[in-house]
Amino acid sequence: MSGPSNVSRNASIADHPMARITPEDLLVALVHGWCLSVVVPMTLDLVEDDPLASSGQFAGDLIRALMEVPGSYWGRHPRQYARYRAALRASALRRRELSPEERMTFWEPLAVPRSTR
C-alpha cells in the first residue's frame, strides 16, 4: 500500500483516512479535480490560517492550486467562494513581502503527478 502522503495514480484521495491527508495530497487532488467537496474546505482552512501555506513546491502553492478549481464548483458553493476570495486577497498581500523571484514562482505551472484515469 502506498504511503500516506502519496495520492497515487492508482488511488484517489477518497481512499485516504482524513487524518492522514497532507498538504501535498490536497494540492494533487485540487489540480486533478478529485473530491473537491472534501479537499476545498480543508485547503481553505489551511490558507485562511496561513495565506502562503505550502505543500512544498513554493510559498502559496495551495492557494495557487485553489485557482485551478473550476468555476462551476465555486458557483455551487458561494460561501466557500467568498472564503477563497478573501484568502486570495490575503495571499496577494503576503506575496508582496517576498522577493521578486519568489513572487514569480507563484505563476509557474504546478508540478503534480499525471492522472492515469
C-alpha positions as CSV (number, residue, x, y, z in Angstrom):
1,M,0.0,0.0,0.0
2,S,1.3,3.5,-0.8
3,G,2.4,6.0,1.9
4,P,0.1,8.5,3.5
5,S,1.4,11.5,1.6
6,N,1.0,9.9,-1.8
7,V,-2.2,10.3,-3.7
8,S,-1.1,7.8,-6.3
9,R,-2.2,7.3,-9.9
10,N,-3.9,4.1,-8.7
11,A,-5.9,5.6,-5.7
12,S,-7.9,8.7,-5.1
13,I,-7.8,10.9,-2.1
14,A,-11.1,9.4,-1.1
15,D,-9.2,6.2,-0.2
16,H,-7.1,8.1,2.4
17,P,-8.1,8.4,6.1
18,M,-8.9,12.1,6.5
19,A,-6.4,12.5,9.4
20,R,-3.6,11.4,7.1
21,I,-4.2,13.8,4.2
22,T,-1.2,16.0,3.7
23,P,-0.9,19.4,2.0
24,E,0.7,17.6,-0.9
25,D,-2.4,15.3,-1.2
26,L,-4.6,18.4,-1.2
27,L,-2.6,20.0,-4.0
28,V,-2.7,16.9,-6.1
29,A,-6.4,16.5,-5.5
30,L,-7.2,20.1,-6.3
31,V,-5.2,20.1,-9.6
32,H,-6.8,16.9,-10.7
33,G,-10.3,17.9,-9.5
34,W,-10.6,14.9,-7.2
35,C,-13.1,15.0,-4.2
36,L,-13.4,18.8,-4.4
37,S,-16.2,18.9,-1.8
38,V,-13.8,17.4,0.7
39,V,-10.4,18.9,-0.2
40,V,-11.5,22.5,-1.0
41,P,-12.8,23.2,2.6
42,M,-9.7,21.5,4.1
43,T,-7.4,23.7,1.9
44,L,-9.4,26.8,2.7
45,D,-8.9,26.1,6.4
46,L,-5.1,26.0,5.8
47,V,-4.8,29.1,3.6
48,E,-7.0,31.1,5.9
49,D,-4.6,30.4,8.7
50,D,-1.5,31.0,6.5
51,P,-2.1,32.6,3.1
52,L,1.3,31.3,1.9
53,A,0.7,27.7,3.1
54,S,2.7,25.3,1.0
55,S,2.8,21.6,0.1
56,G,6.5,22.0,-0.5
57,Q,6.7,23.4,-4.0
58,F,6.7,27.1,-3.2
59,A,5.2,29.6,-0.8
60,G,1.5,29.8,-1.6
61,D,1.2,26.7,-3.8
62,L,-2.0,25.7,-2.1
63,I,-3.8,29.0,-2.9
64,R,-2.4,28.6,-6.4
65,A,-3.9,25.1,-6.6
66,L,-7.3,26.5,-5.5
67,M,-7.1,28.7,-8.6
68,E,-7.4,25.5,-10.6
69,V,-10.8,24.7,-9.1
70,P,-13.4,25.1,-11.9
71,G,-15.8,28.0,-11.7
72,S,-18.7,25.5,-11.7
73,Y,-17.6,24.3,-8.3
74,W,-17.5,27.8,-6.9
75,G,-20.9,28.5,-8.3
76,R,-22.4,25.7,-6.3
77,H,-20.5,26.7,-3.1
78,P,-20.9,30.5,-2.7
79,R,-19.7,30.6,0.9
80,Q,-16.6,28.7,0.1
81,Y,-16.0,31.1,-2.9
82,A,-16.2,34.0,-0.5
83,R,-13.7,32.4,1.7
84,Y,-11.5,31.7,-1.3
85,R,-11.6,35.3,-2.5
86,A,-10.7,36.6,1.0
87,A,-7.8,34.1,1.2
88,L,-6.6,35.0,-2.3
89,R,-6.5,38.7,-1.3
90,A,-4.6,37.9,1.9
91,S,-2.2,35.8,-0.2
92,A,-1.6,38.6,-2.7
93,L,-0.7,41.0,0.2
94,R,1.6,38.4,1.8
95,R,3.3,37.8,-1.6
96,R,4.3,41.4,-1.7
97,E,6.7,40.7,1.1
98,L,8.5,38.1,-0.9
99,S,11.5,38.8,-3.3
100,P,10.6,39.3,-7.0
101,E,12.0,35.9,-7.8
102,E,9.8,34.2,-5.1
103,R,6.8,36.1,-6.3
104,M,7.2,34.9,-9.8
105,T,7.3,31.2,-8.8
106,F,3.7,31.6,-7.8
107,W,2.7,31.8,-11.5
108,E,4.8,28.8,-12.7
109,P,2.9,25.6,-13.5
110,L,2.2,23.3,-10.5
111,A,4.2,20.1,-10.6
112,V,1.9,17.2,-9.8
113,P,1.8,13.6,-10.9
114,R,-0.3,13.0,-14.0
115,S,-3.6,11.1,-13.6
116,T,-3.9,7.8,-15.3
117,R,-7.7,7.8,-15.0
